[in-house]
Amino acid sequence: MTSDAPPAETDAPSRTSMAGIAAEMIDAEAERRALQAKDEQETLFADDLLPGVGGGEKRLSLRQGLAAGGSVTFLTLMTLGALDELESATLQTLAPNIRDSFHLSDGAITVISAASGAFLVLGALPMGWLADRFRRSRVIGWAGVIFSAMVFASGLAGNAFLFFLARFGVGIAKSSNQAVHGSLLADTYPIGVRGRIASTNYGAARAAGALSPAVVGGIAALAGGADGWRWPYLLLGFPALAVAIFAFRLPEPPRGQHEMQSVLGEVIEDAKPLPISIEAAFARLMRIRTIKTSILAFSALGFSLFSSGVLQNLWADDHFHMSTFQRGLWGSIGGASILLALPFVGPRYDDLYHREPAKALRLLGLCILPTAVLLPVQWFMPNGVLFMIAGIPGVMASSVAFSMISPVLQSVTPYRLRGLGLALSAIYVFFIGATGGALLSGLISNAYDPRVAVLVIGIPASAIGGWLMIRGASFIRNDLSLVVADLREELEERDRQVADPANIPLLQVNNIDFSYGHVQVLFGVAFEVRRGETLALLGTNGAGKSTILKVIAGLGTPSRGVVRMNGRTMTYVSPEQRGRYGIHLLPGGKGVFASMTIRDNLEMAAFRMRKDTADRDRRFAYVLDLFPDLAARQNQRAGSLSGGQQQMLALAMVLLQDPEVLLIDELSLGLAPVVVQDLLAIVERLKRDGMTIIIVEQSLNIALAIADRAVFLEKGQVRFSGPARELAERDDLARAVFLGREGG
């Protein structure tokens, strides 16, 4: 017999529980967002405190700005940029001749012409890394020598493959123009003239580009024959080599000096900076929203900007039957037209930046947007003259915006990462933009024609690029405030170290913000650890305890803040390098190779010491003395050990590295009390030996037994920092320690 009675209400508690959990999750997310908004608001500074913005700073003329840093650097780099533009224009103008000489298709010569953009990306990372570590004039000089050699090789190439290889070398050498030149210019000349420096530099390059099509076309026509296109390359190599040799003598300015002068009134120099990890640098840079939106905007613009010149010449040759000299002449006229706008954009950018930086970025977005409308007008013109004339306004608008990419990035990039910041933009702009645009253009051009390629790619690329640039303007004030906060913190730390050099903490974290994707989990976390001290990190579940250990170990890069060891900044130092400086992490959970024996695990941990057998044997003796139970069963497979024994083995593997700072994540998690007591005895011995230890622990009793001081974290913020015994007296905090089992 069936029943029509309502279902039993056994599910009601479950539904109530699920509803409660959902409500708690919503409340937690709302609180996290409120904390994030509060954290951002607290970092904002008044406009007159931002570097190069407002205040009583006098507006400099370009002449005064050049005098402040010396004109030699500017003139040298401007000449190298002009030669770079001349080389690019040579290929664009002579693309049909090279295509016919090597019997290539339109798509193939389009890809080859833009391939230097992909090759530039290969050189961008090492060039940016070198710019942030070494004397930049030497990097520029050697890059110029390589550029000269590869230009010669382009003119001597006997087939398309060798020509392609020469383009590879040209692209590698050109990568210094973005990453190294921009870094050196930013540190040489004041903030107030960066827009005019960039526009003048770009203008000189474009002037060379404006003249070069006619010159290149004339030289090729005078040389005549199928190989006439080679002579412009051969002649270009000589001046490029001469300027490259001179570049070795350029002076090296202090890094970040103008931001420091503007914000602090003095310059702080780091005599021995630690090596920067490319991964950590990029992680930090991509959390700076102005940088992220700007490089995406210019990448979108690059889809049409870099390949449009070649496609335009191919269309003029095939559709309107224009000669090499005619194409070169119109190319020169189009390039010269850009020079009419640059003298206005640079000063206007500097004026707007000085008054309100967001307006300066919006100006660039407004320059990009009209191209989306102007492109179809040009490509439906009925004859060659009108076609070339109609293309001038769009190229003018997008080019003047593109000339300002360096000032935008220079303003918000941490000075230690300026080379890699500009390299990051090169990767996006020239690989995603130039190379991606060239490949798509080549495919569409082969399948249809150059006009279809330009319209399909150029219109959406320009619209998206302009919109992103305008959107990014809303972020710049907060990002500049972060620059101010970092510089002020650096000055305070310098003053503290000068005042009390004997009392510098062994480890220091200050103002650390950290996010997993869009979810921020640490908010301004700060604490110090003295040499020989044991610090316990306590807190509620998900408070960020394990995350801060990862930041200290280099496994996570903060979006704000600094990590120091012995007073030296290592925020961007790689995890393996931090290990060499003495920071080692024992992660929570399994930390051994289960299928290998105890001895093999120890041998793997000691691999770095394989060349110093005496030191290796000493460390083996030390850890085996600490763990006699492991010493007696070295041939036993690690997977067959108990959980406590595996934890001991993992700790022994870390101690083999002779750490100066030992980070332990959840030492007692899931272990029997008797095993915990054995581990505590080992930690006590390490303390007596003078080791500095930071330990994440759920048990307040264990923390009190081994820690000198405690830091209590709640929802990513420090709620308590002081002697461990004082934490025990705070009932509101002490009870929270025991609420969960998972680490934060």
C-alpha positions in Angstrom: 0.0 0.0 0.0 1.4 3.3 -1.0 1.3 6.3 1.1 0.6 9.9 0.1 2.2 11.2 3.3 4.9 13.8 2.8 8.5 12.6 2.8 10.1 12.2 6.2 11.9 15.3 7.4 15.1 13.6 7.9 16.6 15.8 5.2 15.7 19.0 6.9 18.8 19.2 9.1 20.9 18.5 6.0 19.2 21.2 4.0 19.5 23.6 7.0 23.2 22.7 7.3 23.8 23.2 3.6 22.0 26.5 3.7 24.1 27.5 6.7 27.3 26.6 4.9 26.2 28.5 1.8 25.4 31.5 3.9 28.7 31.3 5.6 30.5 31.1 2.3 28.7 34.1 1.0 29.5 36.1 4.1 33.1 35.0 4.0 33.4 36.1 0.3 31.7 39.4 1.1 34.1 40.0 4.0 37.1 39.0 1.8 36.0 41.5 -0.8 35.6 44.2 1.8 39.1 43.5 3.2 40.5 43.7 -0.4 38.7 47.0 -1.0 39.9 48.4 2.3 43.5 47.2 1.6 43.4 49.0 -1.8 41.9 52.1 -0.3 44.6 52.3 2.4 47.4 52.2 -0.2 46.1 55.2 -2.1 48.0 58.4 -1.8 47.2 62.0 -2.7 48.1 62.9 -6.3 50.9 65.2 -5.3 52.6 62.3 -3.5 52.7 60.1 -6.6 55.9 60.0 -8.6 56.0 62.8 -11.2 52.4 63.8 -10.5 51.1 67.2 -9.3 52.6 68.8 -6.3 55.2 71.5 -6.5 57.3 69.8 -9.1 58.3 72.2 -11.8 57.4 71.1 -15.4 60.6 70.5 -17.3 61.2 71.4 -20.9 62.6 68.6 -23.1 65.9 70.5 -23.2 66.1 70.7 -19.4 65.2 67.0 -19.1 68.0 66.0 -21.5 70.4 68.2 -19.7 69.6 66.5 -16.4 70.7 63.1 -17.7 73.1 64.2 -20.5 72.1 64.1 -24.2 74.6 61.5 -25.2 72.6 58.5 -24.0 69.5 59.8 -25.7 71.2 60.5 -29.0 72.9 57.1 -29.1 69.8 55.2 -28.4 67.8 57.3 -30.8 70.3 56.5 -33.5 70.1 52.8 -32.8 66.3 53.0 -32.9 66.4 54.9 -36.3 68.7 52.2 -37.7 66.3 49.6 -36.5 63.4 51.4 -38.2 65.5 51.7 -41.4 66.0 47.9 -41.4 62.3 47.2 -40.9 61.4 49.6 -43.7 63.9 48.0 -45.9 62.1 44.6 -45.7 58.6 46.2 -46.0 59.5 48.1 -49.1 61.5 45.4 -50.8 59.1 42.5 -49.8 57.8 42.0 -53.4 61.4 42.0 -54.7 62.6 39.5 -52.1 59.5 37.4 -52.7 60.2 37.2 -56.4 64.0 36.6 -55.9 63.3 33.6 -53.7 60.1 32.5 -55.5 57.9 32.8 -52.4 54.1 33.2 -52.0 52.5 36.4 -50.5 51.8 34.5 -47.3 55.4 33.2 -47.0 57.0 36.7 -47.4 54.4 38.2 -44.9 55.4 35.6 -42.3 59.1 36.1 -42.9 58.7 39.9 -42.7 57.0 39.7 -39.3 59.1 36.7 -38.0 61.6 39.0 -36.4 58.8 39.8 -34.0 58.7 36.2 -32.9 62.5 36.1 -32.8 62.5 39.3 -30.8 60.5 37.5 -28.1 63.2 34.9 -27.8 65.7 37.6 -27.0 63.3 39.7 -24.8 63.6 37.5 -21.7 67.4 37.3 -21.6 67.7 41.0 -22.6 65.3 42.0 -19.8 67.1 39.8 -17.3 70.5 41.2 -18.3 69.1 44.8 -18.1 68.0 44.2 -14.5 71.3 42.7 -13.4 74.2 44.2 -15.4 75.5 47.4 -16.8 73.0 48.2 -19.6 75.4 50.0 -21.9 77.3 46.7 -22.4 74.1 44.8 -23.2 73.2 47.5 -25.7 76.6 47.5 -27.3 76.7 43.7 -27.8 73.2 43.7 -29.1 74.2 46.4 -31.7 77.1 44.3 -32.8 74.9 41.3 -33.4 72.3 43.5 -35.2 75.0 44.8 -37.6 76.3 41.3 -38.3 72.8 39.9 -39.0 72.0 42.8 -41.3 75.1 42.0 -43.4 74.0 38.4 -43.4 70.5 39.3 -44.7 72.1 41.0 -47.7 74.3 38.0 -48.4 71.7 35.3 -48.0 71.7 32.9 -50.9 68.3 31.4 -50.3 65.1 31.9 -48.3 66.2 29.7 -45.5 69.4 31.6 -44.9 67.5 34.9 -45.2 65.1 33.5 -42.5 68.1 32.7 -40.2 69.5 36.2 -40.7 66.1 37.5 -39.7 66.4 35.4 -36.5 69.6 37.2 -35.5 68.1 40.6 -36.3 65.1 39.8 -34.1 67.2 38.7 -31.2 69.3 41.9 -31.4 66.3 44.1 -31.7 64.9 42.9 -28.4 67.3 45.2 -26.6 65.5 48.2 -28.0 62.4 47.6 -26.0 63.8 46.0 -22.8 67.2 47.6 -22.3 66.8 51.0 -24.0 63.6 51.7 -22.2 65.1 50.7 -18.8 68.2 52.9 -19.4 66.1 55.9 -20.6 63.8 55.7 -17.6 66.6 55.9 -15.1 68.6 58.5 -17.0 65.9 61.2 -17.6 63.3 62.7 -15.3 59.7 61.4 -15.1 58.3 64.7 -16.4 59.8 64.3 -19.8 59.3 60.6 -20.5 56.4 61.2 -22.9 58.5 63.6 -24.9 61.6 61.4 -24.7 59.5 58.5 -26.1 57.8 60.6 -28.8 61.1 62.2 -29.9 62.8 58.8 -30.0 60.0 57.3 -31.9 59.8 60.3 -34.1 63.4 60.0 -35.1 62.9 56.4 -35.8 59.9 57.2 -37.9 61.8 60.0 -39.7 64.3 57.4 -40.7 61.5 55.1 -41.6 59.9 57.9 -43.7 63.0 58.5 -45.6 64.1 54.9 -45.9 61.4 53.6 -48.3 62.5 56.2 -50.9 66.2 55.7 -50.2 65.9 51.9 -50.1 63.8 51.8 -53.2 66.2 54.2 -55.0 69.3 52.1 -54.0 67.6 48.9 -55.1 66.5 50.5 -58.4 70.0 51.9 -59.0 71.6 48.5 -58.3 69.1 46.9 -60.7 68.6 43.3 -61.5 67.0 40.5 -59.4 69.6 41.1 -56.6 69.3 44.8 -56.3 67.4 44.4 -53.0 70.6 43.2 -51.3 72.5 46.5 -51.4 70.4 48.4 -48.9 71.2 45.7 -46.3 74.9 45.7 -47.1 75.2 49.4 -46.7 73.1 49.6 -43.5 75.5 47.3 -41.6 78.4 49.8 -41.4 76.7 52.7 -39.5 75.0 50.1 -37.2 78.4 48.7 -36.2 79.9 52.1 -35.5 77.0 53.2 -33.2 77.1 49.9 -31.4 80.7 50.3 -30.5 80.1 53.8 -29.2 77.2 52.5 -27.0 79.7 50.6 -24.8 80.7 53.9 -23.3 77.3 55.1 -22.1 77.0 56.0 -18.4 75.0 53.8 -16.0 72.5 55.8 -13.8 71.2 54.6 -10.4 68.2 52.4 -10.8 64.9 54.0 -9.9 66.6 57.3 -9.1 63.8 59.6 -10.4 61.0 57.8 -8.6 63.1 58.0 -5.4 63.9 61.7 -5.8 60.2 62.5 -6.5 58.8 60.4 -3.6 61.7 60.3 -1.0 63.8 63.3 -1.9 66.9 61.1 -2.1 68.3 58.1 -3.9 68.8 54.7 -2.2 71.2 52.4 -4.0 71.5 48.6 -3.6 75.2 47.9 -4.0 74.7 44.1 -4.3 71.2 43.3 -5.5 70.2 39.6 -5.4 69.4 37.8 -8.7 65.9 38.1 -9.9 63.8 35.2 -11.0 62.0 35.7 -14.3 59.0 33.7 -13.1 58.7 35.7 -9.9 59.1 39.0 -11.8 56.4 38.1 -14.3 54.1 37.0 -11.6 54.4 40.3 -9.8 54.1 42.4 -13.0 51.0 40.6 -14.2 49.3 41.6 -10.9 49.8 45.2 -11.7 46.6 46.0 -13.5 47.8 49.0 -15.5 50.6 46.8 -16.9 48.3 43.9 -17.7 45.6 46.0 -19.5 48.2 48.1 -21.3 50.2 45.2 -22.8 46.9 43.5 -23.8 45.8 46.7 -25.5 49.0 47.2 -27.4 49.0 43.4 -28.3 45.6 43.8 -29.9 46.9 46.9 -31.7 49.9 44.9 -32.9 47.7 42.4 -34.7 47.1 45.0 -37.5 49.9 47.5 -37.0 52.9 45.3 -37.8 51.6 43.4 -40.8 49.6 46.2 -42.4 52.7 47.8 -44.0 53.6 44.6 -45.9 50.0 43.9 -46.9 49.6 47.4 -48.1 52.7 47.1 -50.3 51.5 43.8 -51.6 48.1 45.2 -52.5 49.6 48.3 -54.1 51.9 46.0 -56.2 49.3 43.4 -57.2 46.1 45.5 -57.4 47.3 48.9 -58.5 50.6 47.9 -60.2 52.7 50.5 -58.3 56.5 50.3 -58.9 59.1 49.8 -56.1 59.9 53.5 -56.2 56.3 54.6 -56.1 55.6 52.3 -53.1 58.7 53.6 -51.4 57.7 57.2 -52.0 54.3 56.8 -50.6 55.7 54.9 -47.6 58.0 57.9 -47.0 55.0 60.3 -47.2 53.0 58.2 -44.8 55.9 57.9 -42.4 56.5 61.7 -42.5 52.9 62.3 -41.7 53.3 60.6 -38.3 56.0 63.2 -37.5 53.3 65.9 -37.6 51.4 64.3 -34.7 54.3 63.2 -32.5 55.4 66.7 -31.4 51.9 67.2 -30.0 51.3 63.8 -28.4 54.5 63.7 -26.3 54.0 67.0 -24.6 50.3 66.4 -24.2 51.0 63.1 -22.5 53.4 64.7 -20.1 51.0 67.5 -19.3 48.2 65.1 -18.6 50.3 62.7 -16.6 51.6 65.6 -14.4 48.0 66.7 -13.7 46.0 63.3 -13.8 47.7 60.1 -15.0 44.4 58.4 -15.9 43.7 61.1 -18.5 47.1 60.4 -20.1 46.2 56.7 -20.6 42.7 57.6 -21.9 44.4 59.9 -24.5 46.2 56.8 -25.9 43.0 54.8 -26.0 41.3 57.6 -27.9 44.1 57.6 -30.4 43.7 53.9 -31.1 39.9 53.7 -31.6 39.6 55.7 -34.8 41.7 53.1 -36.7 38.7 50.7 -36.6 36.7 53.2 -38.7 39.5 54.4 -41.0 40.7 51.0 -42.2 37.6 50.1 -44.3 37.7 53.6 -45.8 41.2 53.1 -47.0 40.9 49.6 -48.4 37.9 50.4 -50.6 39.6 53.2 -52.4 39.4 53.0 -56.2 43.0 53.8 -57.1 46.5 53.6 -55.7 46.9 57.3 -54.9 43.7 57.5 -52.9 44.5 54.2 -51.3 47.8 55.4 -50.0 46.4 58.8 -48.9 43.5 57.2 -47.0 45.9 55.0 -45.1 47.8 57.9 -43.5 45.3 59.0 -40.7 44.9 55.5 -39.3 48.6 54.7 -39.2 49.2 58.2 -37.7 46.7 57.6 -34.9 47.8 54.1 -34.0 51.5 54.8 -34.3 51.5 57.8 -31.9 49.6 55.7 -29.3 52.1 52.9 -29.8 55.0 55.3 -29.2 53.8 55.8 -25.6 54.0 52.2 -24.5 57.3 52.7 -22.7 56.3 55.7 -20.6 53.2 53.9 -19.4 55.0 50.8 -18.3 58.0 52.8 -16.9 55.6 54.6 -14.5 54.1 51.6 -12.7 56.8 49.0 -13.0 59.0 48.4 -9.9 62.4 49.8 -10.7 64.1 46.5 -9.9 62.0 44.8 -12.6 62.0 47.5 -15.3 64.0 45.5 -17.8 61.8 42.4 -17.4 58.7 44.6 -17.4 59.5 46.0 -20.8 60.5 42.5 -21.9 57.1 41.2 -20.8 55.4 43.8 -23.0 57.6 42.8 -25.9 56.5 39.2 -25.6 52.9 40.1 -25.7 53.1 42.9 -28.3 55.6 41.3 -30.7 54.7 37.6 -30.3 51.0 37.7 -29.7 50.5 40.9 -31.6 53.0 41.0 -34.4 53.6 37.3 -35.0 50.1 36.2 -34.4 48.8 39.0 -36.7 51.4 38.1 -39.3 50.4 34.4 -39.3 46.7 35.1 -39.5 47.3 37.8 -42.1 49.3 35.4 -44.2 46.7 32.6 -44.0 43.8 34.9 -44.8 45.8 36.7 -47.5 46.6 33.4 -49.2 43.1 32.2 -49.0 41.5 35.5 -50.1 43.5 38.6 -50.5 45.3 41.3 -48.4 42.2 43.4 -48.1 40.2 40.7 -46.5 43.1 40.0 -44.1 43.4 43.6 -43.0 39.6 44.1 -42.5 39.0 40.9 -40.6 41.9 41.4 -38.3 42.4 45.2 -38.1 39.0 46.4 -37.2 38.3 44.3 -34.1 42.0 44.6 -33.0 41.9 48.4 -33.0 38.5 48.5 -31.2 39.6 46.1 -28.5 43.0 47.8 -28.1 41.4 51.2 -27.6 38.8 50.0 -25.2 41.4 48.2 -23.1 43.6 51.2 -22.9 40.7 53.4 -21.7 39.7 50.8 -19.2 43.2 50.5 -17.8 43.3 54.2 -17.0 41.1 53.6 -13.9 43.9 51.5 -12.3 46.9 53.7 -12.6 46.4 55.8 -9.5 46.3 52.7 -7.2 49.3 51.2 -9.0 51.3 54.4 -8.6 50.4 54.4 -4.9 51.9 51.0 -4.6 55.1 52.4 -6.0 55.1 55.1 -3.3 54.4 52.6 -0.6 57.2 50.3 -1.7 59.7 53.2 -1.9 58.7 54.6 1.5 59.1 51.1 3.1 62.5 50.8 1.5 63.6 54.1 2.9 62.4 53.3 6.4 64.2 50.0 6.3 67.4 51.6 5.1 67.2 54.2 7.9 66.6 51.5 10.5 69.6 49.4 9.3 71.8 52.5 9.3 70.7 53.4 12.8 71.1 49.9 14.3 73.2 47.7 12.0 73.8 45.1 14.7 70.1 44.4 15.2 68.9 43.6 11.6 66.4 40.7 11.7 67.4 37.5 10.0 64.1 37.3 8.2 61.5 40.0 7.5 58.2 40.1 5.7 56.5 43.4 5.4 53.1 44.5 3.8 52.6 41.2 2.0 49.5 40.9 -0.1 49.0 37.6 -1.9 46.3 36.3 -4.2 45.4 32.9 -5.8 44.0 34.2 -9.1 41.4 36.8 -8.2 41.0 35.6 -4.6 43.2 37.6 -2.2 44.2 35.6 0.9 46.9 37.8 2.5 46.4 41.4 3.5 49.5 43.4 4.6 51.1 40.6 6.6 54.2 41.7 8.4 56.5 40.1 11.0 60.2 39.6 11.8 62.3 36.7 13.0 65.5 37.2 14.9 68.5 34.8 14.5 68.1 31.7 16.6 64.4 32.4 17.3 61.5 30.0 16.9 58.3 31.7 15.7 55.0 29.9 15.6 52.4 30.8 13.0 48.9 30.1 14.4 45.4 30.9 13.3 42.1 29.8 12.0 41.6 27.5 9.1 42.3 29.2 5.8 44.0 32.1 7.5 47.0 32.1 5.2 49.6 30.4 7.4 50.9 27.9 4.8 50.6 30.6 2.1 53.0 33.0 3.9 55.5 30.1 4.2 55.3 29.6 0.4 55.9 33.4 -0.1 59.0 33.2 2.2 60.3 30.1 0.3 59.7 31.7 -3.1 56.9 29.4 -4.1 54.5 32.3 -4.4 55.1 35.9 -5.5 53.2 38.6 -3.5 51.3 41.3 -5.4 52.7 43.8 -2.8 55.3 43.8 -0.1 58.8 42.6 0.5 60.7 39.6 1.8 64.2 40.3 3.3 66.9 38.1 4.7 69.8 39.6 6.6 68.5 43.0 5.4 68.7 42.1 1.7 65.6 42.1 -0.5 64.8 38.7 -2.0 61.2 39.2 -3.0 62.0 38.2 -6.6 64.6 35.6 -5.9 63.8 32.1 -7.1 63.1 29.2 -4.7 66.3 27.4 -5.6 68.4 30.5 -5.1 66.7 31.1 -1.7 67.8 27.6 -0.8 71.4 28.6 -1.6 70.9 31.5 0.8 69.6 29.2 3.5 65.8 29.3 3.3 64.3 25.8 3.3 60.7 24.6 3.6 59.4 21.3 5.0 56.0 21.2 3.4 52.9 19.7 5.0 52.0 16.1 4.0 54.2 13.6 2.3 57.7 14.9 1.6 59.6 11.6 0.7 60.1 9.4 -2.3 58.0 6.4 -1.2 59.4 3.9 -3.6 63.1 4.6 -2.7 65.0 3.6 0.4 65.8 5.9 3.3 69.4 6.1 2.1 68.4 6.9 -1.4 66.1 9.7 -0.2 69.0 11.2 1.7 71.3 10.8 -1.3 68.8 12.7 -3.4 68.5 15.4 -0.9 72.3 15.7 -0.8 72.7 15.9 -4.6 73.8 19.5 -4.5 76.7 18.6 -2.3 78.0 15.7 -4.4 81.2 17.5 -5.4 82.2 18.3 -1.7 82.3 14.8 -0.2 83.7 15.9 3.1 80.9 18.4 3.7 78.4 15.8 2.5 79.7 13.2 4.9 79.6 15.7 7.8 75.9 16.5 7.1 75.0 12.9 6.8 76.6 12.2 10.1 74.7 15.1 11.7 71.2 14.0 10.5 71.7 10.4 11.2 72.8 11.3 14.8 69.6 13.3 15.1 67.5 10.4 13.8 69.0 7.2 15.1 65.8 5.2 14.2 66.5 6.1 10.5 70.2 5.4 10.8 69.4 1.8 11.8 67.1 1.0 8.8 68.7 2.9 5.9 67.9 0.2 3.4 64.2 0.1 4.2 61.8 1.5 1.6 60.5 4.9 2.7 56.9 4.0 1.7 56.9 1.3 4.4 57.6 3.7 7.2 55.0 5.0 9.6 53.7 8.5 9.1 55.9 9.8 11.9 59.0 8.1 10.5 58.2 9.6 7.1 57.9 13.0 8.7 61.3 12.4 10.4 62.9 11.4 7.0 61.4 14.5 5.3 62.8 16.7 8.1 66.2 14.9 7.8 66.3 15.6 4.0 65.7 19.3 4.7 68.3 19.5 7.4 70.9 18.0 5.1 70.8 21.4 3.3 72.1 23.1 6.5 69.3 25.7 6.5 69.8 29.1 8.1 66.0 29.5 8.3 63.9 26.3 8.6 60.2 26.6 7.6 58.0 23.8 8.9 54.4 23.5 7.8 52.2 21.4 10.1 54.8 19.3 11.9 52.3 17.4 14.1 49.4 17.1 11.7 47.9 13.6 11.9 50.7 12.1 14.0 50.4 10.1 17.3 51.3 12.0 20.5 54.4 9.8 21.1 55.7 10.7 17.6 55.0 14.3 18.2 57.1 14.2 21.4 60.0 12.7 19.5 59.8 15.5 16.8 59.5 18.2 19.5 62.7 16.8 21.1 64.5 17.2 17.7 63.2 20.7 17.3 64.4 21.6 20.8 67.9 20.3 19.8 67.8 22.4 16.6 67.0 25.4 18.8 69.9 24.7 21.0 72.1 24.5 18.0 71.0 28.1 17.1 68.8 27.3 14.1 66.1 29.9 13.2 62.7 28.2 12.8 59.2 29.3 11.6 56.6 26.6 12.3 53.0 26.5 11.3 51.2 24.6 14.1 47.5 23.9 14.9 48.2 22.9 18.5 48.6 25.9 20.9 50.2 23.6 23.5 52.9 22.4 21.0 53.5 26.0 19.9 53.9 27.1 23.6 56.3 24.2 24.1 58.8 25.2 21.4 58.1 28.8 20.2 59.7 32.0 21.6 57.1 34.1 19.8 53.8 33.6 18.1 52.0 35.3 15.2 48.2 34.8 15.0 46.6 35.1 11.6 42.9 35.5 10.9 41.5 35.9 7.4 44.8 36.8 6.0 45.7 39.5 8.5 47.9 39.6 11.6 45.8 39.8 14.7 48.5 39.2 17.2 52.3 39.2 17.3 54.3 38.8 20.5 55.5 36.2 23.1 53.8 32.9 22.8 52.7 32.9 26.4 50.8 36.1 25.9 48.8 34.5 23.1 47.6 31.8 25.6 46.1 34.5 27.7 44.0 35.8 24.8 41.0 33.5 25.1 39.4 35.0 21.9 42.4 34.0 19.8 43.5 30.9 21.6 40.2 29.2 21.1 40.2 29.8 17.4 43.5 27.9 17.0 41.7 24.7 17.7 38.7 25.1 15.4 40.1 23.2 12.4 42.6 20.7 11.2 43.6 22.1 7.8 46.4 24.6 7.5 45.8 28.0 6.2 
